[in-house]
Amino acid sequence: MTALLGPAEIRGLAAELDIRPTKKLGQNFVHDPNTVRRIVDLSKVSDTDHVLEIGPGLGSLTLGLLGSGARVTAIEIDPVLATRLPVTIAERAPEARFTVRTQDALKLAAADLPDPPTHLVANLPYNVAVPVVLHLLAELPSLAHGLVMVQTEVADRMAAGPGSRIYGVPSVKIAWYGTARKVAPVPRAVFWPVPNVDSALVSFERAAEPAADRGEVFAVVDAAFAQRRKTLRAALSSWAGSGERAEAILRAAGIDPRTRGEQLEVRDFVRIAEGRALPPS
Ligand code: SAM
């Protein structure tokens, strides 16, 4: 059994490193071994899996993941944390298969990881959670499964479906890659320092991407939600070139120009994007 980090160990490591966790980097460390065990259980990783962990911090979740026998590649932006981490792992899980890179996850490229990871499991920094997930899904097609901890409101948005008030750009873009589900709430008390929001775990399963140009489709999604109170005809007029052209593209796609972006599914956005290439009738 790998010894996990409790409150005394987290505070001890922070004192040893003389760190002051920063809000800017979303540095809230899990100091509750039961939460770590729960995340590892829900992630279903095992010794045949290669896990990518973003933001390992002091190593709370990393040790849990390594305890499952999985191989872990961790990406940590903070050099002080990234330098201490291999020492913590060597002390508590000397047999573990573990690598850490000091890097901004938003700049991670497929070429940085010659051995592609299959699972993303992370307690993500709050302010960049959605951009990180979208960047990794685009950059690393090998990532087939995910379990990430994010702020509750972000979890709701990631997993929302069409027609809901919170359905928006993150919901559609994540749905492009597969299915996201909110699986469990996590109270703020499991973190040190205690954040002023609660968290939730979101699972992800990749599916086949639509056979369309992702950049073109995402441009429609961005335009449709930039002015979410407007009808699609109005919201898409500069993207299409004019209101008339937007209306023609929407009608050709079988979509009422008076509807709003929050009512459309990924495949509707695909039909709209493809419509721009059609000659004006
Ligand atoms: N996994 C640890 C845990 O559960 O205790 C720490 C999680 S803490 C919420 C987020 C971590 O992400 C911090 O260690 C922070 O330094 C790191 N981080 C923040 N922005 C990052 C980025 N752009 N790329 C990689 N790591 C980042």
Boltz pocket constraint, residues with backbone or C-beta under 6 A from the ligand:
constraints:
  - pocket:
      binder: B
      contacts: [[A, 24], [A, 25], [A, 26], [A, 27], [A, 28], [A, 29], [A, 30], [A, 31], [A, 54], [A, 55], [A, 56], [A, 57], [A, 58], [A, 59], [A, 60], [A, 61], [A, 62], [A, 75], [A, 76], [A, 77], [A, 78], [A, 81], [A, 103], [A, 104], [A, 105], [A, 106], [A, 122], [A, 123], [A, 124], [A, 125], [A, 126], [A, 128]]
      max_distance: 6.0
